[in-house]
Amino acid sequence: MVDVSVIVSTYSEERAGDVRDCVESLKRQSRPPQEIILVLDPRPSLVDFFRSRFHDDVRIVVSERFGLSNARNAGIRSANGDIVAFIDDDAVADFEWIKNLVELYENPKIVGVGGYIAPIWENGVPAWFPAELNWVVGCSYKGLPEERRSVRNPIGCNMSFRKSVFDAVGYFRSDLGRFGKVLLGSEEPELSLRVLNRFPEFRIVFEPHAVVYHKVSRGRRKIMYVFRRSFYEGISKALVVSNKNIDGEGLSTENQYLKYLLGVAVPSRIKHCYRLENLSQLLMLVLSTGAVLLGFSVGRLTTNRKDSL
């Protein structure tokens, strides 16, 4: 048996309802966690607000600095469990989420486990939004594996690692990950690559039965959000591959995804582009892919310029 610490982080009083729903889903787990850690940005009014709403059943930790990666790192440092699991503040966990995550850790070669993230759209999913872009809203997307298998990295809304991993390779990079309205990401792939490079005999596994449900707000139902999120994802990938300690496999998952888009997703919609829904989804795939490539180019230029100074 292993103990599990679950880390939830939030940065706004406006998310109090979501945080409450998230925490309640963790308390109802078939296998309860040893502790629930709520990490807050270092803003006194935010800390006072949540301390007045959660008591002994939720341990509140205040991050030293702003940003998602800093918050996660603060939670990791304070965690007492053998396994550290992460869920977003606007997500709720399936009744057997922790049970299905933890069972795989009986294999000592498995150091990380992630699960399936189902989107719960506010006002419904737009007809123009293809399931292949669910990653834009932090969810599992079409093109990912659907069965249990080894992966490069889990998705941050539904992931876990052995606590010993962080002791061995360090924490999430603070220059990656969400920071307010700056839509950077890729802190999970960067950490996972460090782990797998350091311990090539170990594995990170996707477990489809470990499910969380991620709310997708109205603000993310906009074409401009898709463009901005895709652009910042490109910048994030450029920052990841700029790490000289990461080998040439750093973008293996992205390359497989691009092959899926070009070989399956795009042709299937071209074939039926006489339907407005397929045509609009095709245009969104092109827009998002172009924005990622643009962001990646900008990111590479920036990092190369810094290296030359």
Residue pairs with C-beta under 8 A, 6 or more apart in sequence:
2 81
2 82
2 83
2 102
2 105
3 34
3 80
3 81
3 82
3 83
4 31
4 33
4 34
4 81
4 82
4 83
4 84
4 85
4 98
4 101
4 102
4 160
5 33
5 34
5 35
5 37
5 75
5 79
5 80
5 81
5 83
5 84
5 85
5 163
6 26
6 33
6 35
6 36
6 37
6 85
6 86
6 87
6 98
7 37
7 39
7 72
7 75
7 76
7 79
7 84
7 85
7 86
7 87
8 19
8 22
8 23
8 26
8 36
8 37
8 38
8 39
8 86
8 87
8 88
8 89
9 38
9 39
9 40
9 63
9 68
9 71
9 72
9 75
9 89
10 18
10 19
10 38
10 39
10 40
10 41
10 50
10 89
11 40
11 41
11 46
11 66
11 71
11 180
12 46
13 45
13 46
13 49
13 50
15 89
15 90
16 49
16 50
16 53
18 89
18 90
18 215
19 38
19 50
19 89
20 53
21 92
22 87
22 88
22 89
22 90
22 91
22 92
22 93
23 36
23 38
23 54
23 58
24 92
25 92
25 93
25 94
25 97
26 32
26 33
26 36
26 87
26 93
26 98
27 36
27 57
28 95
29 93
29 95
29 96
29 97
29 98
29 99
30 95
30 96
30 98
30 99
31 96
31 98
31 99
31 102
32 98
33 81
33 85
33 98
34 80
34 81
35 59
35 79
35 80
35 81
36 57
36 58
36 59
37 58
37 59
37 60
37 61
37 75
37 78
37 79
38 50
38 54
38 58
38 59
38 60
38 61
39 60
39 61
39 62
39 63
39 71
39 72
39 74
39 75
40 46
40 47
40 50
40 60
40 61
40 62
40 63
40 71
41 62
41 63
41 66
41 71
42 62
42 63
42 64
42 65
42 66
47 60
47 62
50 60
51 60
54 60
59 78
61 74
61 75
61 78
62 74
63 70
63 71
63 73
63 74
64 70
64 74
65 174
66 179
66 180
67 174
67 177
67 178
67 179
67 180
68 156
68 177
68 178
68 179
68 187
69 171
69 172
69 173
69 174
69 176
69 177
69 187
70 174
72 86
72 171
72 172
72 177
72 187
73 171
73 172
73 174
75 84
76 84
76 163
76 166
76 171
77 171
79 163
81 163
82 105
82 162
82 163
83 101
83 102
83 105
83 160
83 161
83 162
83 163
84 160
84 161
84 162
84 163
84 166
85 98
85 101
85 159
85 160
86 156
86 157
86 158
86 159
86 160
87 93
87 97
87 157
87 158
87 212
88 138
88 156
88 157
88 212
88 214
90 214
90 215
90 217
91 117
91 157
91 158
91 212
91 213
91 214
91 215
92 212
92 213
93 211
93 212
93 213
94 100
94 210
94 211
94 212
94 213
96 209
96 210
97 115
97 158
97 210
97 211
97 212
100 115
100 207
100 209
100 210
100 211
101 113
101 115
101 160
101 207
101 210
102 113
102 160
104 110
104 113
104 205
104 207
105 113
105 162
109 201
109 202
109 203
110 202
110 203
110 204
110 205
111 161
111 162
111 164
111 165
111 195
111 199
111 202
111 203
111 204
112 153
112 154
112 159
112 160
112 161
112 162
112 165
112 192
112 195
112 203
112 204
112 205
113 154
113 159
113 160
113 204
113 205
113 206
113 207
113 210
114 151
114 153
114 154
114 155
114 158
114 159
114 160
114 204
114 205
114 206
114 207
114 210
115 154
115 158
115 159
115 206
115 207
115 208
115 209
115 210
115 211
115 212
116 140
116 158
116 206
116 207
116 208
116 209
116 210
116 211
116 212
117 134
117 138
117 139
117 140
117 155
117 157
117 158
117 211
117 212
117 213
117 214
118 139
118 140
118 211
118 212
118 213
118 214
119 125
119 134
119 137
119 139
119 213
119 214
119 216
120 213
120 214
120 215
120 216
121 216
121 221
122 215
122 216
122 217
122 218
122 221
123 218
123 221
125 216
126 221
127 276
127 277
127 280
128 223
128 277
128 280
128 281
128 283
128 284
129 221
129 226
129 281
129 284
130 142
130 265
130 269
130 281
130 284
130 285
131 141
131 142
132 141
132 142
132 143
132 260
132 261
132 265
132 285
133 141
133 226
133 284
133 285
133 288
134 140
134 141
134 142
135 141
135 155
135 233
136 220
136 225
136 226
136 229
136 230
136 233
136 288
137 214
137 216
137 220
138 155
138 156
138 157
138 214
139 155
139 157
139 214
139 216
140 155
142 265
143 257
143 260
143 261
143 264
143 265
144 206
145 151
145 206
146 208
147 208
148 205
148 206
148 207
148 208
149 205
149 206
150 203
150 204
150 205
150 206
151 204
151 205
151 206
151 253
152 189
152 192
152 193
152 196
152 204
152 249
152 252
152 253
153 159
153 188
153 189
153 191
153 192
153 193
153 204
153 253
154 160
154 188
154 192
154 204
154 206
155 188
156 177
156 185
156 187
156 188
157 212
157 214
158 210
158 211
158 212
159 188
161 195
165 195
168 195
168 198
168 199
169 191
169 194
169 195
169 198
170 194
171 191
172 187
172 188
172 190
172 191
173 187
173 190
173 191
173 239
175 184
175 239
176 184
176 185
176 186
176 187
176 190
176 236
176 239
176 240
177 184
177 185
177 186
177 187
178 184
178 185
182 232
183 228
183 229
183 232
183 233
184 232
184 235
184 236
184 239
185 232
185 233
185 236
186 233
186 236
186 237
186 239
186 240
189 240
189 250
189 253
190 239
190 240
190 243
190 246
192 204
193 240
193 243
193 246
193 249
193 250
194 245
194 246
195 202
195 204
196 202
196 204
197 245
197 246
197 247
219 225
223 284
223 287
226 284
226 287
226 288
226 291
227 287
227 288
227 291
228 291
230 287
230 288
230 289
230 291
230 292
230 295
231 291
231 292
231 294
231 295
232 295
233 292
233 295
234 291
234 292
234 293
234 294
234 295
234 296
234 297
234 298
234 299
235 295
235 296
235 298
235 299
235 302
236 295
236 299
237 251
237 254
237 292
237 295
237 296
237 299
238 295
238 296
238 297
238 298
238 299
238 300
238 302
238 303
239 299
239 303
240 246
240 250
240 251
241 250
241 251
242 299
242 300
242 303
242 307
243 250
258 289
261 285
261 289
265 285
266 282
266 285
266 286
268 278
269 278
269 279
269 281
269 282
269 285
270 282
272 278
273 279
273 282
